[in-house]
């Protein structure tokens, strides 16, 4: 998470991660899944989305566990949209 902050990026929340895979389901693939560090609650658990038994799963993993298939979702530019986009 420190590396992401140094790069000026923002950690995604659970809501943002779900929105991402709802709009772009192709980003969630087996063995290339992601944590959602923007929704941490202060303990060692980090929310994550992954594929298990051919279906997406929302849960958590322990901070520091070496999962080579689990990255940390982040964005460099989060823009809120309104119903007046382009107006």
N, C-alpha and C positions, 0 to 999 in steps of 0.2 A: 504494500500500500504506500510505503514511503516513495518508492520509485515512481509510482503513478502520480503522486502529488508533486514530486520534483519536475516531472514532465508537464505540469500544468493541466493535468487531466482530472476529471471528476468521476468518482466511483458511482456505478449504477446502483439504484435501489431495487428492491423486489418488484415494485410497480413498474419501473422502467425496464427491467429485464423481461417481465411478462409481456409488456407492450412490444418490446423488440422482437421476441419470438412469435408474437401474434401477427405482426406486420411482415416479418422476415423469417419465416420458419426455417429456411435453409441455413441460418447461422448456428443452429443447434444440431450438432451431429455427434454421433457416438464417438467417444474418446477425444473430443474437443469441446468440452463444456466449460461453464464459467461460474465463478463466485460473484456475489452481489454485495460487496463490501460497504456500499452506501446505506445498507439497512442493518448494520451491526448494532447490538444493544449493549455493548460494553464488556461482554464476557469473551471467551475464546471461540465461540461459535460464529461461523460466517455462513450466511444464507447462500445457497447455490442452486443452479438448475442444471440437470444432467439427463442423459438418456439411460433408462434401465428397462429391460424386458420390452424393448421397442417402443417405449412411451416416455414422454418428458416427465421428469420428477422435480418437485420443489422441496428442498429440505435444507440441511446445513452440514458443514464439515468443520472439523477442529482447525483453528488457525495453526499454521506451521506443519500440518501433515503433508508429506511430500507426494502430492498427486500430480504426476506429469501430464495428465489429461485434463486438469482443472485450472483454467486461467482466471484472471480477475477482470471482470467487465468494467470498461471505463469509456468515457467520451471526451472529446476535446471541445465540443461545442453543443451544449444543451439549450435548445430554444423552445420556449413555450409558444404554442400556437393558439390562435383564437378563431372564432367563427368569421372574423373579418380579414382573414389572410388575403393579402393582395389588394385590399381596398385602400 
